[in-house]
């Protein structure tokens, strides 16, 4: 027979209640801060079996409300940065936030690496990804709102992958 000391159990519950209260209160203040930003964090993506599933309606709302967009690419990838900035300015009609400047959204464009997912039927692999995040007040990445992946032959040059990612994104969300 197991007997619990009720006094000890209550103190554990009280400590747990206090912890949860602090946690919830802390979370609520974070949400309040996020809601005062220019863009409300309306959507998110979930990852299951190496595939992101995103809420396109929430992303479209965030994109429409964005003014400044931060751009991140691989460290030495000036060509991809220029292509992405040109797309943001000319097609999306948004301004590009300078490095470390506040942004409403952050576009991250990177190669997926040699460990990309292989499409067994065509021999294609994931070559690059464009991920779009909500931004913190300082312009850093926050929550993933959209993910686009480009798949092709492993010997495809990186500038072609970048172009393919931008075109694929533009097809999903045509600029007005």
C-alpha positions as CSV (number, residue, x, y, z in Angstrom):
1,X,0.0,0.0,0.0
2,X,1.4,3.4,-1.0
3,X,0.5,6.3,1.1
4,X,1.1,9.9,0.0
5,X,1.9,12.5,2.5
6,X,-0.8,15.0,1.6
7,X,1.2,18.0,2.8
8,X,4.1,17.1,0.6
9,X,1.8,16.5,-2.4
10,X,0.1,19.9,-1.9
11,X,3.5,21.6,-1.8
12,X,4.4,19.9,-5.1
13,X,1.2,21.0,-6.6
14,X,1.7,24.6,-5.3
15,X,5.3,24.6,-6.7
16,X,3.9,23.3,-10.0
17,X,1.1,25.8,-10.0
18,X,3.6,28.6,-9.4
19,X,5.9,27.4,-12.2
20,X,2.9,27.2,-14.6
21,X,1.7,30.6,-13.6
22,X,5.2,32.1,-14.2
23,X,5.4,30.2,-17.5
24,X,2.0,31.3,-18.7
25,X,2.5,34.9,-17.5
26,X,5.9,35.0,-19.3
27,X,4.3,33.6,-22.5
28,X,1.5,36.0,-22.3
29,X,3.9,39.0,-22.2
30,X,5.8,37.6,-25.1
31,X,2.6,37.3,-27.1
32,X,1.6,40.9,-26.2
33,X,5.0,42.1,-27.4
34,X,4.6,40.2,-30.7
35,X,1.1,41.6,-31.2
36,X,2.4,45.2,-30.9
37,X,4.8,44.6,-33.8
38,X,3.9,45.7,-37.3
39,X,3.2,42.1,-38.4
40,X,1.2,39.8,-36.2
41,X,2.6,36.3,-36.1
42,X,-0.4,34.7,-37.7
43,X,0.8,31.4,-39.1
44,X,3.4,28.7,-38.7
45,X,4.7,25.7,-40.4
46,X,4.9,22.2,-39.1
47,X,7.4,19.6,-40.1
48,X,6.4,16.0,-40.7
49,X,8.3,13.4,-42.6
50,X,10.8,16.0,-44.0
51,X,7.9,18.1,-45.4
52,X,6.8,21.5,-44.1
53,X,3.0,22.2,-44.1
54,X,2.3,25.9,-43.9
55,X,-0.8,28.0,-43.6
56,X,-0.9,29.9,-46.9
57,X,-3.7,32.3,-45.9
58,X,-1.9,33.4,-42.8
59,X,1.3,33.8,-44.7
60,X,-0.4,35.9,-47.4
61,X,-1.8,38.2,-44.8
62,X,1.7,38.6,-43.2
63,X,3.3,39.2,-46.6
64,X,0.7,41.8,-47.5
65,X,1.2,43.7,-44.2
66,X,5.0,43.6,-44.4
67,X,6.9,46.7,-45.4
68,X,10.6,45.9,-44.7
69,X,12.0,42.5,-45.4
70,X,15.3,41.2,-44.1
71,X,17.4,39.0,-46.4
72,X,19.7,36.2,-45.3
73,X,21.8,34.0,-47.6
74,X,24.8,31.7,-47.3
75,X,27.8,33.7,-45.9
76,X,29.5,34.2,-49.3
77,X,26.5,34.1,-51.5
78,X,26.3,37.7,-52.9
79,X,24.7,36.6,-56.1
80,X,21.7,34.9,-54.4
81,X,21.4,37.9,-52.1
82,X,21.2,40.3,-55.1
83,X,18.7,38.1,-56.9
84,X,16.5,37.9,-53.8
85,X,16.7,41.6,-53.0
86,X,15.8,42.5,-56.6
87,X,12.8,40.2,-56.4
88,X,11.6,41.7,-53.1
89,X,12.0,45.3,-54.4
90,X,10.7,44.9,-58.0
91,X,8.1,42.1,-57.8
92,X,6.9,42.3,-54.2
93,X,7.3,46.1,-54.0
94,X,8.7,45.9,-50.5
95,X,11.8,47.5,-49.1
96,X,14.8,45.5,-48.0
97,X,15.9,46.0,-44.5
98,X,19.6,46.5,-43.9
99,X,21.6,44.1,-41.9
100,X,20.6,44.3,-38.3
101,X,17.8,46.7,-39.1
102,X,14.2,46.0,-38.0
103,X,12.2,43.9,-40.5
104,X,8.7,42.6,-40.7
105,X,9.7,39.3,-42.3
106,X,13.0,37.5,-42.9
107,X,13.7,35.7,-46.2
108,X,16.3,33.0,-45.7
109,X,17.7,31.4,-48.9
110,X,20.2,28.6,-48.5
111,X,21.3,25.3,-50.1
112,X,20.0,22.2,-48.5
113,X,23.3,20.5,-48.7
114,X,24.2,17.0,-49.9
115,X,21.9,15.4,-47.4
116,X,18.8,16.6,-49.3
117,X,15.8,14.4,-49.7
118,X,16.0,12.2,-52.8
119,X,13.1,11.7,-55.1
120,X,13.5,8.0,-55.8
121,X,11.5,8.1,-59.1
122,X,13.3,10.9,-60.9
123,X,16.7,10.9,-59.2
124,X,16.2,14.5,-58.2
125,X,17.3,15.9,-54.8
126,X,16.4,18.9,-52.7
127,X,18.9,21.5,-53.7
128,X,17.8,24.7,-52.0
129,X,15.2,26.2,-49.7
130,X,13.6,29.6,-49.3
131,X,12.2,30.0,-45.8
132,X,10.3,33.0,-44.6
133,X,10.1,33.9,-41.0
134,X,8.3,36.4,-38.9
135,X,10.7,38.8,-37.3
136,X,11.5,39.9,-33.8
137,X,11.6,43.7,-33.1
138,X,15.3,43.6,-33.9
139,X,14.8,41.9,-37.3
140,X,16.0,38.5,-36.2
141,X,14.2,35.3,-37.4
142,X,11.2,34.3,-35.2
143,X,8.6,31.7,-36.4
144,X,8.6,29.9,-39.7
145,X,5.7,31.1,-41.9
146,X,6.5,29.7,-45.3
147,X,8.9,27.1,-46.8
148,X,9.7,26.6,-50.4
149,X,12.0,23.8,-51.7
150,X,13.6,23.5,-55.1
151,X,14.3,20.0,-56.4
152,X,16.5,19.1,-59.3
153,X,19.6,17.2,-60.6
154,X,22.5,17.3,-58.1
155,X,24.8,19.1,-60.7
156,X,22.5,22.1,-61.2
157,X,24.5,25.3,-60.6
158,X,23.5,27.3,-57.5
159,X,22.3,30.4,-59.4
160,X,19.8,28.3,-61.3
161,X,18.5,26.9,-58.0
162,X,18.1,30.4,-56.7
163,X,16.2,31.4,-59.8
164,X,14.1,28.3,-59.6
165,X,13.2,29.0,-55.9
166,X,12.2,32.6,-56.7
167,X,10.1,31.5,-59.7
168,X,8.4,28.8,-57.6
169,X,7.6,31.2,-54.9
170,X,6.3,33.8,-57.4
171,X,4.1,31.1,-58.9
172,X,2.6,30.3,-55.4
173,X,2.2,34.0,-54.5
174,X,2.0,36.1,-57.7
175,X,2.8,39.7,-57.2
176,X,0.1,42.2,-58.1
